[in-house]
Every structure is written in structure tokens, then in C-alpha cells.
Amino acid sequence: MELRQLRYFVKVTETLNFSEAARAMCVTQSTLSQQIKQLEDELGEQLLMRSSHNVALTEAGKTILDSAKSAIYDAELCKERINDLNRLSTGTLNIGVTYSFSPILTETISTFMKSYPKIKLNVLYKPMGELMEALKERTVDFVLAFKPSKEIEGIESHILFQNYLSAVVGKGHPLAGMKHVSLQELERYDLALPSKGLQARNALEELVTPYTKLNIKIELNEVNILLELLRNSNMVSILAEATTHNKREVVAIPIDVPNNEMSGCVHVLKDAYRKKSMMEFIKMLGDSLAVKERQNAWI
């Protein structure tokens, strides 16, 4: 049994198509098929059911799939650990980031790339739920997101900074000069909110009472478009203050409600290997101006 064969097998289970899997692995379809057939012969079991129209896992295929993925991961981890010994001169760092956290990241990405130009960065922007699943599946090395309301099994969260939920408006908006605002005051305005499932929306829904009547006109899952809408309208959004970092055309006003805190965190798997590149990136992030500003605001 060879790692190459396991990689081919896993890729076919992902695509459920031999042609697509072969293209993804940069081999001919006949080579890929032959290698999987050799794997089946060695195991003495058929792993994939093939027809002219589709591919499906057999019971034996389902049984070994997780083990195959683990073997591939462990082999890649061996290479990563050796690369770590090479003074961060090679390797890949996979980072998961929520949309509302992304403005905090720009400075650190630039600094890290200048310091370690041979480390490849893969940055994945997704809602927190999807990123936590990616972390569990080890397709990202760590996740940058605000702390969830409930602890997630198998994942530990390390706080970088404290933040707060705020009303975000354009600079010319009537609320722009206020020190704070209540949810009741926001009932007078049309709202453009992040979509359900995004972290700021989750935090808002925990604060809203049955008596609050917010006038929601639009929901978006793309923060940059949402901020652009605020610049060019009289609408109000509700976002983490950190989302407005370096966004000079909008203003964030703290919402005056109890427990209005959001903790910016690094999320990692418990008891998992920590890449040197990951630890260096997190250190740079903690030292960044974007994070320091928010740390100092709570002192």
C-alpha cells in the first residue's frame, strides 16, 4: 500500500468522478484507475462502485476512508515538521478567517510575507461554523474569529483582544457623532445587517429582546459590500467594532446594552501540533497595530 494510492482514492471520494480526480492529481485517468485497482487487490476488497454515470463508496471504502485521510495527514505532518526545522524557509500556512475579523488581518499578512517570503499563505474566508469544521478536518491550521457563545468540543480559544458590538454608519449619518446608542434608538432607522449565522448577527440576536423592533431592510454575507452600502446611504448596520478598522468613511458607535463584548480569538485544535509558521504569525498578529489599539482601548 502506497501513499500515492491512498491520495488517489481519497480524491476520487471527494469528486466522485475518475476524470476530475485524475485532472486534480495531474495524472492520466488510466494511471489513477490502475493504482486504485492495485490498492483494492492488495486489500482484497472493492472500495469503489463504478458505472458509466457515477462512482460510489462500497462498505469497505467507507470503512477505510477516515484511516486513509489520517495516513495522508500524518505523512504531510512529517514533512511540515521537517520544514519547520529549516528556519521557516519553506512550507504552507492555512488560515481560516471570518468576514468580520478580516480587516484586523491585513497588516499582519503583509508583515509576515515580507519576513518569510518562502512560506505560502492560504487564507480562507468563511462563516465561523464552516471554519470550525475545516479546523477539525485539518484543512486550516488555525482560525481567527470572535469567541463563540458556547465552547466547541476539541477546540481551544485564546483571546487576542476584547471588542464590542456597535452601530456602524456613514460619516454623514445623524448617529455619527454619538458616544453610544441604544437598540431602541436604532428602531428609527433602516438596517443593513450581516446575514444570519455570521458572528456579529449571532451576537446581536443574543442581545435583542422580544420588545425590540428592528427594521431590517437588507441582509448581506459580504462585509465590504455592506460597508460600501453604509457609505452611500442613511442605513445603519450592527457589526463588531473591529470590522471598521481602517475604514475611514464609516463610524462605529458602541451599542449601550449589558454584556456587549466580543472576544477576538485564535482558535486551534486541542493537543495538536503547532507549526512554527503558525506561532510566528500569531505573535505578529498580537504585536500588530490593529490588535494593540483594541487591547489598549480596554485597559
C-alpha positions as CSV (number, residue, x, y, z in Angstrom):
1,M,0.0,0.0,0.0
2,E,1.4,3.4,-1.0
3,L,0.5,6.9,0.0
4,R,0.1,7.8,-3.7
5,Q,-2.7,5.2,-3.9
6,L,-4.4,6.5,-0.8
7,R,-4.3,10.0,-2.2
8,Y,-5.9,8.9,-5.4
9,F,-8.6,7.0,-3.6
10,V,-9.4,10.0,-1.3
11,K,-9.5,12.4,-4.3
12,V,-12.0,10.1,-6.1
13,T,-14.2,10.1,-3.0
14,E,-14.1,13.9,-3.0
15,T,-15.0,14.3,-6.7
16,L,-17.0,11.1,-7.2
17,N,-15.5,11.3,-10.7
18,F,-12.4,9.5,-12.0
19,S,-11.7,12.1,-14.7
20,E,-12.0,15.0,-12.4
21,A,-9.8,13.2,-9.8
22,A,-7.2,12.4,-12.4
23,R,-7.0,16.1,-13.5
24,A,-6.8,17.3,-9.9
25,M,-3.9,14.9,-9.3
26,C,-2.2,15.7,-12.6
27,V,-2.2,12.1,-13.8
28,T,-4.0,10.2,-16.6
29,Q,-7.3,8.6,-15.8
30,S,-5.9,5.2,-16.6
31,T,-3.0,5.6,-14.2
32,L,-5.3,6.7,-11.4
33,S,-7.7,3.8,-12.1
34,Q,-4.8,1.3,-12.2
35,Q,-3.4,2.5,-8.9
36,I,-6.8,2.3,-7.1
37,K,-7.3,-1.2,-8.6
38,Q,-3.9,-2.3,-7.2
39,L,-5.0,-0.9,-3.8
40,E,-8.2,-2.9,-4.0
41,D,-6.3,-6.0,-5.0
42,E,-3.9,-5.7,-2.1
43,L,-6.8,-5.2,0.4
44,G,-8.8,-7.9,-1.1
45,E,-11.9,-5.7,-1.2
46,Q,-13.6,-3.4,-3.7
47,L,-13.5,0.2,-2.4
48,L,-15.5,2.0,-5.2
49,M,-18.5,1.0,-7.2
50,R,-18.1,2.3,-10.8
51,S,-20.7,2.8,-13.5
52,S,-20.7,4.8,-16.7
53,H,-22.5,7.7,-14.9
54,N,-21.4,7.7,-11.2
55,V,-19.0,6.5,-8.6
56,A,-19.9,5.5,-5.0
57,L,-18.1,4.1,-2.0
58,T,-18.6,0.5,-1.0
59,E,-18.9,-0.5,2.6
60,A,-15.2,-1.4,2.6
61,G,-14.4,2.0,1.0
62,K,-16.4,3.8,3.8
63,T,-14.6,1.8,6.4
64,I,-11.1,2.8,5.3
65,L,-11.7,6.4,4.2
66,D,-11.0,8.1,7.6
67,S,-7.9,5.9,8.1
68,A,-6.7,6.9,4.6
69,K,-7.2,10.6,5.3
70,S,-5.3,10.2,8.6
71,A,-2.4,8.4,6.9
72,I,-2.1,11.2,4.3
73,Y,-2.4,13.9,7.0
74,D,0.3,12.2,9.2
75,A,2.6,12.0,6.2
76,E,2.1,15.7,5.4
77,L,2.7,16.5,9.0
78,C,6.1,14.7,8.9
79,K,7.1,16.9,6.0
80,E,5.8,20.1,7.8
81,R,7.8,19.3,10.9
82,I,11.0,18.8,8.8
83,N,10.3,22.1,7.0
84,D,9.9,23.8,10.4
85,L,13.4,22.8,11.2
86,N,14.5,24.7,8.1
87,R,14.1,28.1,9.7
88,L,10.7,28.8,8.1
89,S,12.3,28.8,4.6
90,T,9.6,26.7,3.1
91,G,6.1,25.4,3.9
92,T,2.4,26.4,3.8
93,L,0.3,28.1,6.4
94,N,-3.5,27.7,6.1
95,I,-5.5,30.3,7.9
96,G,-9.3,30.4,8.4
97,V,-10.8,33.9,8.9
98,T,-14.3,35.1,9.5
99,Y,-15.5,38.1,7.4
100,S,-15.8,40.4,10.4
101,F,-12.2,39.6,11.5
102,S,-10.6,40.2,8.1
103,P,-9.8,44.0,8.5
104,I,-7.6,43.1,11.5
105,L,-5.6,40.7,9.4
106,T,-4.2,42.9,6.6
107,E,-1.3,44.4,8.4
108,T,0.0,41.0,9.7
109,I,-0.3,39.3,6.3
110,S,1.9,42.0,4.8
111,T,4.4,41.9,7.6
112,F,4.6,38.0,7.6
113,M,5.0,37.8,3.8
114,K,7.9,40.3,3.9
115,S,9.6,38.4,6.8
116,Y,9.0,34.9,5.4
117,P,8.7,35.2,1.6
118,K,9.1,31.5,1.1
119,I,6.1,30.5,3.3
120,K,3.0,30.2,1.2
121,L,-0.2,31.6,2.8
122,N,-3.6,30.1,2.1
123,V,-6.3,32.4,3.6
124,L,-9.9,31.1,3.7
125,Y,-12.8,33.4,4.4
126,K,-15.9,31.7,5.6
127,P,-18.6,31.9,8.4
128,M,-17.3,30.6,11.7
129,G,-19.3,27.3,11.7
130,E,-17.7,26.3,8.4
131,L,-14.2,27.3,9.6
132,M,-14.5,25.3,12.8
133,E,-15.4,22.2,10.7
134,A,-12.4,23.0,8.5
135,L,-10.2,23.2,11.6
136,K,-11.5,19.8,12.8
137,E,-10.8,18.3,9.4
138,R,-7.3,20.0,9.5
139,T,-7.7,21.8,6.2
140,V,-6.8,25.0,8.1
141,D,-4.1,25.3,10.8
142,F,-6.0,27.8,12.9
143,V,-9.0,30.1,12.8
144,L,-9.3,33.8,13.6
145,A,-12.8,34.6,14.8
146,F,-14.7,36.1,17.7
147,K,-15.3,33.7,20.6
148,P,-18.5,31.6,20.1
149,S,-21.2,31.8,22.7
150,K,-20.7,28.1,23.5
151,E,-17.4,26.1,23.8
152,I,-16.8,23.9,20.8
153,E,-15.6,20.4,21.6
154,G,-12.0,19.7,20.7
155,I,-11.1,23.3,20.0
156,E,-9.5,25.8,22.4
157,S,-9.8,29.5,22.0
158,H,-7.1,32.0,23.0
159,I,-8.2,35.7,23.4
160,L,-6.3,38.3,21.4
161,F,-8.4,41.3,22.3
162,Q,-11.7,42.4,23.6
163,N,-14.2,44.2,21.3
164,Y,-17.8,45.3,21.3
165,L,-20.9,45.3,19.1
166,S,-21.5,48.6,17.5
167,A,-23.8,50.5,15.3
168,V,-21.9,51.3,12.1
169,V,-22.9,54.3,9.9
170,G,-21.5,56.6,7.3
171,K,-19.7,59.7,8.5
172,G,-22.6,62.0,7.5
173,H,-25.3,60.0,9.4
174,P,-27.2,61.6,12.3
175,L,-25.8,59.0,14.7
176,A,-22.2,59.5,13.7
177,G,-21.4,62.0,16.5
178,M,-22.9,60.0,19.3
179,K,-20.9,58.4,22.1
180,H,-23.2,55.4,22.3
181,V,-26.6,54.3,21.1
182,S,-29.4,52.0,22.4
183,L,-31.2,49.3,20.4
184,Q,-34.4,51.3,20.9
185,E,-32.9,54.3,19.2
186,L,-31.9,52.1,16.3
187,E,-35.6,51.2,15.7
188,R,-35.9,54.6,13.9
189,Y,-33.6,53.6,11.1
190,D,-33.4,51.2,8.3
191,L,-30.9,48.4,9.0
192,A,-28.5,46.6,6.7
193,L,-27.4,43.6,8.7
194,P,-24.9,40.8,8.3
195,S,-26.6,37.5,7.3
196,K,-27.8,35.1,9.9
197,G,-25.1,32.7,11.0
198,L,-22.3,35.4,10.9
199,Q,-20.8,36.2,14.2
200,A,-22.0,39.8,14.6
201,R,-25.5,38.7,13.8
202,N,-25.3,35.9,16.3
203,A,-24.1,38.4,19.0
204,L,-26.9,40.8,18.1
205,E,-29.6,38.1,18.4
206,E,-28.4,37.3,21.9
207,L,-29.0,40.9,22.9
208,V,-32.3,41.5,21.2
209,T,-35.4,41.3,23.5
210,P,-38.9,40.4,22.3
211,Y,-39.8,44.1,22.6
212,T,-37.1,45.2,20.2
213,K,-38.5,46.0,16.7
214,L,-35.6,46.4,14.3
215,N,-36.4,47.5,10.7
216,I,-34.2,45.1,8.7
217,K,-34.2,46.1,5.0
218,I,-31.3,44.0,3.7
219,E,-29.0,41.2,4.9
220,L,-25.6,40.5,3.4
221,N,-22.9,38.0,3.9
222,E,-20.1,40.2,2.5
223,V,-18.8,42.8,4.9
224,N,-17.1,45.0,2.3
225,I,-20.3,45.4,0.3
226,L,-22.2,46.1,3.5
227,L,-19.8,48.9,4.4
228,E,-20.0,50.3,0.9
229,L,-23.7,50.4,1.3
230,L,-23.4,52.4,4.5
231,R,-21.1,54.9,2.9
232,N,-23.7,55.7,0.3
233,S,-27.0,55.6,2.2
234,N,-28.6,56.6,5.5
235,M,-28.8,53.0,6.7
236,V,-27.3,51.5,9.8
237,S,-25.5,48.2,10.3
238,I,-24.6,46.3,13.5
239,L,-21.1,44.9,13.5
240,A,-18.1,44.3,15.7
241,E,-16.1,47.5,16.0
242,A,-13.1,45.7,14.7
243,T,-14.8,45.3,11.3
244,T,-14.3,49.0,10.8
245,H,-10.6,49.0,11.2
246,N,-9.0,51.4,8.6
247,K,-12.5,52.0,7.1
248,R,-12.4,55.8,7.3
249,E,-15.7,56.5,5.7
250,V,-17.7,54.8,8.4
251,V,-18.1,55.3,12.2
252,A,-18.7,52.7,14.8
253,I,-20.8,53.7,17.8
254,P,-20.9,51.3,20.8
255,I,-24.4,49.9,21.5
256,D,-25.4,50.6,25.1
257,V,-26.6,47.2,26.3
258,P,-25.3,44.9,29.1
259,N,-22.8,42.1,28.1
260,N,-21.9,43.9,24.9
261,E,-18.5,42.3,24.5
262,M,-16.9,40.2,21.7
263,S,-13.6,38.5,22.3
264,G,-11.3,38.3,19.2
265,C,-9.6,34.9,19.4
266,V,-7.2,32.4,17.8
267,H,-8.9,29.0,17.7
268,V,-6.8,25.8,17.5
269,L,-7.3,22.1,17.9
270,K,-6.6,20.8,21.3
271,D,-3.4,18.8,21.7
272,A,-2.5,19.3,18.0
273,Y,0.9,20.0,16.6
274,R,1.7,23.8,16.3
275,K,3.6,24.8,13.2
276,K,6.4,27.3,13.8
277,S,5.0,29.4,11.0
278,M,1.6,29.5,12.8
279,M,3.2,30.5,16.1
280,E,5.2,33.3,14.4
281,F,2.1,34.6,12.5
282,I,0.1,34.7,15.8
283,K,2.9,36.5,17.5
284,M,3.0,39.1,14.7
285,L,-0.8,39.5,14.9
286,G,-0.6,40.1,18.6
287,D,2.0,42.8,18.1
288,S,0.1,44.4,15.2
289,L,-1.2,48.0,15.5
290,A,-4.8,46.8,14.8
291,V,-4.7,44.4,17.8
292,K,-2.8,46.8,20.1
293,E,-5.3,49.5,19.5
294,R,-8.1,47.3,20.7
295,Q,-6.1,45.9,23.6
296,N,-5.3,49.5,24.8
297,A,-9.0,50.5,24.5
298,W,-9.9,48.0,27.2
299,I,-7.1,48.9,29.7
